[in-house]
């Protein structure tokens, strides 16, 4: 059964008074436990699609329904609360909080959810071990390598056991070894926790690991293939 339904999605940006049609009638659904890569050339609509699914942007037309909730109809406050409890994000730029340690970054969302300190500590310890950097718990982001920062970002995204993870070019700033290690970790977590992963990517390594590949071109679905 689909946990995400995207119906007739359109998005147009007016840049310098010239309309740019980022999405042109997208229809997609995603089931629990998927490991999907959304691919296509720059400007094809990949990031726009992820931003709208995650409630970070609004469509001009269409629906995004997650577990029966039409996300684009929520108020700003309702979207923040919905993301907090249902969606994990992994960004190309990591977006870690610089004044917090790796552990504190992972626990931050759990604290916002009101999870008791002991439960937060148990979950962050579990995830630091899962992503292979338990010894970095007390280290701040600036003292971590890019690969280590992205591992913290993955752990943070998984901390609250969200229904799905949206990952926008998560390997773009990593060297080959770090990217491959991170992808193996995410694949393993996908199997163990049955978390849905949806990637926007140009990285062939992500594509090779994906079980479904959705190709966008000019804001439309060019192909949608199970691998």
Residue pairs with C-beta under 8 A, 6 or more apart in sequence:
1 31
1 32
2 29
2 30
2 31
3 30
3 31
3 32
3 66
3 67
3 163
3 164
3 196
4 28
4 29
4 30
4 53
4 64
4 65
4 66
4 164
4 196
5 28
5 29
5 63
5 64
5 65
5 66
6 26
6 27
6 28
6 29
6 49
6 53
6 62
6 63
6 64
6 65
7 27
7 62
7 63
7 64
7 65
8 25
8 26
8 27
8 61
8 62
8 63
9 23
9 25
9 26
9 27
9 49
9 52
9 59
9 61
9 62
9 63
9 64
10 21
10 23
10 24
10 25
10 26
10 59
10 60
10 61
10 62
11 21
11 22
11 23
11 45
11 48
11 52
11 57
11 59
11 60
11 219
12 19
12 20
12 21
12 22
12 60
13 19
13 20
13 22
14 20
21 218
21 219
22 45
22 48
22 219
23 45
23 48
23 49
23 52
23 59
23 219
24 45
24 218
24 219
24 220
25 62
25 220
26 45
26 49
26 62
26 216
26 219
26 220
26 221
27 221
28 214
28 221
28 224
30 36
30 164
30 196
30 198
31 196
32 163
32 164
32 194
32 196
33 190
33 194
33 195
33 196
34 196
34 197
34 198
34 211
34 212
35 187
35 190
35 196
35 197
35 209
35 210
35 211
35 212
36 196
36 197
36 198
36 199
36 210
36 211
36 212
36 213
36 214
37 199
37 201
37 206
37 207
37 209
37 210
37 212
37 213
37 214
38 46
38 49
38 50
38 198
38 199
38 200
38 201
38 214
38 215
38 216
39 46
39 201
39 202
39 207
39 213
39 214
39 215
39 216
40 46
40 215
40 216
40 217
40 222
41 217
42 202
44 216
44 217
44 218
44 219
45 216
45 218
45 219
46 168
46 200
46 201
46 216
47 168
47 169
47 200
48 57
48 219
49 200
49 216
50 166
50 168
50 198
50 200
51 57
52 58
52 59
52 64
52 72
53 64
53 66
53 71
53 166
53 198
54 83
54 87
54 89
54 166
55 64
55 71
55 72
55 74
55 79
55 82
55 83
55 87
58 72
59 72
62 72
63 70
63 72
64 70
64 71
64 72
65 71
66 82
66 86
66 87
66 163
67 86
67 163
69 82
71 79
71 82
74 82
83 89
84 109
84 112
84 113
84 160
85 113
85 160
85 162
86 162
86 163
86 164
87 162
87 163
87 164
87 165
87 166
88 156
88 157
88 158
88 159
88 160
88 162
88 164
88 165
88 166
88 195
89 95
89 157
89 165
89 166
89 167
89 168
90 150
90 153
90 154
90 157
90 165
90 166
90 167
90 168
90 170
91 153
91 168
91 170
92 168
92 169
92 170
92 172
92 173
93 173
94 141
94 146
94 149
94 150
94 152
94 153
94 173
95 153
96 105
96 141
96 149
96 152
96 153
96 156
97 104
97 105
97 108
97 141
98 140
98 141
98 142
99 140
100 108
100 140
100 141
101 137
101 138
101 139
101 140
102 128
102 133
102 136
102 137
102 138
102 139
102 140
102 141
102 144
102 148
102 152
102 155
103 121
103 124
103 125
103 128
103 137
103 138
105 141
105 152
105 156
106 123
106 124
106 127
106 128
106 152
106 155
106 156
106 159
107 120
107 121
107 123
107 124
107 159
108 156
109 156
109 159
109 160
110 119
110 120
110 123
110 124
110 159
110 160
111 120
113 160
115 123
123 159
124 137
124 155
124 159
125 134
125 137
127 155
127 158
127 159
128 134
128 136
128 137
128 155
130 155
130 158
130 185
130 188
130 189
130 192
131 151
131 152
131 154
131 155
131 185
132 151
132 181
132 185
133 148
133 151
133 152
136 144
136 148
136 152
141 149
141 152
144 152
145 178
146 173
146 174
146 175
146 178
147 174
147 175
147 177
147 178
147 179
147 181
147 182
150 170
150 171
150 173
150 174
150 178
150 182
151 182
151 185
153 170
154 170
154 182
154 185
154 186
154 189
157 165
157 167
158 165
158 189
158 193
158 195
161 193
161 195
162 195
163 195
163 196
164 195
164 196
164 197
164 198
165 186
165 195
165 196
165 197
165 198
166 198
166 200
167 186
167 197
167 198
167 199
167 200
167 201
168 199
168 200
169 200
169 201
169 202
169 203
170 182
170 186
170 199
170 201
170 206
171 178
171 179
171 182
171 183
171 201
171 203
171 205
171 206
172 202
172 203
174 182
176 205
179 203
179 205
180 205
183 205
183 206
183 209
186 197
187 209
189 195
190 196
190 197
199 206
199 210
201 207
207 213
210 227
211 226
211 227
212 224
212 225
212 226
212 227
213 223
213 224
213 225
213 227
214 221
214 223
214 224
215 221
215 222
215 223
215 224
216 222
